[in-house]
């Protein structure tokens, strides 16, 4: 998956400014795709060059002009083509697992502290996802777009839950 496809998936819902896209990434997309504001703005420029997005510039007096990005028909067709392609699982690149693998060369408490810290970070993210979940309301009556967004939230909840459970398991094992 490219960042352009992640951006297009957000713009499919409604036009957004670069700032709003960054906020959406931080609040709702970060459980499966991460990007900095700089990366998003660079990718928006590339998407504009490919005619996947168009920009409406709204002049502002005391601030820089506001740019609102919309997905074009060409961008939507690219997203449709990409969705139809097979996808492969993404390789795991997890620094903590490398530390655990070689952690036998340091006292266990060093590794346990790091795992506890990571568990806390995953718990904070899980708490946030659970706080967002009620916004979907009656799950039996979600619109099709809402259902698809909800499924990504559920994946984030399960991901964070898995990490919390693994952290507990690892700590218990290291304390033996």
N, C-alpha and C positions, 0 to 999 in steps of 0.2 A: 504494500500500500504506500502511496505517496502522500505527502502532506497536502498536495493539491486535492486529492480525493477526500481527505478529512475536511478540508475547508469547504469543498463543494457540498458535502453532506450537510453542513450547517447552513450554507446559503440556500440550499434547497427549501428549507423551511421559510426563510424570509431574508430580505436584504439586511446587511449589517455593516457597521463601520469596522475598521481594523481593530479598534479598541474593544468593540463588542465581541468580535471573533476571539480575541485573546482571552477575554473574560469567560466566554463559553468554553474554550479549551481548558482553562484553569478549573472551572466549576463542574463541568459535565463530561468533558471528553478525556480528561486526564487519566481516567481509569484504564483506557486502552490506547491512547495516543497523546504524546506530549510535544509541545512546541513553544518556543519563546516568541515574544512579540516580534522581534527582529526576523525570525524565520517566517512568521506568518506574513509580514509585510513584503519580504522578498518574494515569497511564493505568490502572493497576490499580484505582484508586478509581472511575474512569469505567466500567470494565468491570464492576465489582461493581454499580454503579447500573443497568447494562443487563442484569444477571443473566447475564453471560457467564462470570464466575468466582464461586466461593464461597470463603469464607475460614474456615479452622479456626484458632482462637486457642489457643495452648498457653502457659499461664502459666509464667513463669520467676521465680525468687526475686530474684536479684541483677541482673537485666537486664530490659529491656522485654519484654513478651509477644511470643512468636514467632508470626507469622502465616504460615500455609501456604495458598497459593492453588492452587485446582484449577479446571480448565476444566469448565464445566457442559455439559449437553446443548445448551442454547441457544447457548452459546459455540462448541461444536463445529459446530452447524448454521450459524452465521454464518461460520465458517472454511470449511466446505464450499461455501457459496454464493459466498464471495469467491474461492475457488480456481477455481470454474467460470466466473468472469468473465474476459473478455479483459484482458490487461495490455499496457501500452505501455512502450517503453524509457524509462528515466529520463534526463532531461536532465543533461548533464555540467555541473557547477559546479566547476571546478578552478582554483584561484588560481595555481598554477604555470604553467598554460598562458597565463593573462593576462600574467604576468610575461615569459614567453618571447616572446609576441607583441609586446610593447613593449620588450623587452630591448635593442634596438639603441641605445637612448639612454644606456646605461651600458657601462663596459668589460666585455668578455666574461668576464673572470675572476669578476666578481660573480655573473653568472648561472650559470657553471660550478660555482662553490662551492655554490650553492643546489641545482642539479640533482644534484650528488654527494651532498649531504646527504639529499635525497629518495630517491636510489637506495639509500643505506644504510638508511633507514627501511623501504623496500619489501623489501630483502634480509632485514632482521630479521623482518618479518612472514612472508615466504616460508619462512625457516628454521623459524619456529614452526609453520607449517602442515605442513611436511614432518615435523616432530617428532611431530605429532599423527596423521599418516597411518597409521603402523603399528598404532595402536590398533584400526583396523578389521579387522585380521587378513586372513584369506583372502577376497579380493575376489570370488571366484567363489561364495562361500557366505554372502553378506550377507543378513540378513533384509530385508524390504521397507523398514521404517523406517530401518535402517542404510544401505541403498543410497541412499535419498533424502538422508540427512545427508551421506553421502560425496560425492554429486554437488555439494552446496553447497561442501564443502571443495575439491573439484577446481576449481570456479569461482574460489574465492579464490586457489588456487595459480596458475591461469592469469592472473588479474588482476594479481597481484604480478609474475609473470614478464614480462607485457607491459610493465609500467611500468619494470622493470629494463632490458629491451631498449631501450625508448624513451629512457631516460636515457643509455644508452651511445651510441645513435645521435645524440642531441642534443649530447652532449659532443663526439663526434667531429666533427660538423658545425661546432660553434662554434670548434673548434681549427683549422679549415682556414684 
